Amino acid sequence: MINCFSCNNKDEERVIFPAKYWNVLISNNQFHLGQSIVDLKRHAESLNELTEAEYIEFKEIVKKLEIAIKKAFKPTHFNWFCLMNNAVRNKQSPHVHWHLVPRYDKKIEINKEIFTDEEYCFPCDMMKGKKVNNETLKIIKKIIIDNI
């Protein structure tokens, strides 16, 4: 078995929608409202290992997910990250995945929780996190799904 967090930790409750090659997941970290992860279903450690079909589908997912989140929460713009630092730091195999980080120039309230983008217009600190309760996380996920 590969020492890979993504391959060994499949959480079906976080899936916003599956695609053929990727899973689209709501991130447990909601420092930026609607933060999501696009995770390759098979194990690959580098972007150069992606097939043309995986790249094409990723492009379709970007469009679908950005449109849904834009309708749902009206972010100002989006950041995308493919870092894989945690895996290396934790002595695990990297796994190709992308973080979608919506950026906001305003406060937003969901389920009585306030979301602010304190680093707006600057690189965001991926180590920061806003742990929301499970109910709020489910509400955020449902709002995104309802806007797909």
ABEGO torsion letter per residue (X at the ends): XBBBAAAABBBAAABABBBAABBBBBBABAABBGBBBBBBABBBABAAABBAAAAAAAAAAAAAAAAAAAAAAGBABBBBBBAGAAAAAAGBBBBBBBBBBBBBABBBBBGGBBBBBAABGBBBBAABBBBBBAAAAAAAAAAAAAAX
